[in-house]
Amino acid sequence: MKLDLLKNKDLEGEIDIYLDMIIRGGLLFSQGVKFYLEGREDEFNTRLDILAKLEGTETSSSKVCRNAQSCSSSSLLSTVISAMS
């Protein structure tokens, strides 16, 4: 049971990292559009390069999805219930 709890904590951490990447990507995109419309090509290209690197980061959506599929909802629910007891 303890192993399941550790596995779920790892998954939770990976999801947090993934969501942080989505937020950062959205901010970079927003800044990039602003710089593009203002004609600030250097700043636009910098944001574009950073965004491209962010997309290639090891913690990808497919990794998070694979890990989430290996952790069934019933085992997650039983872990939560046992932690509350």
Secondary structure, DSSP 8 states (H G I E B T S, - for coil): -HHHHHHHHHHHHHHHHHHHHHHHHHHHHHHHHHHHHTT-HHHHHHHHHHHHHHHT-SS-HHHHHHHHHHS-HHHHHHHHHHHH-
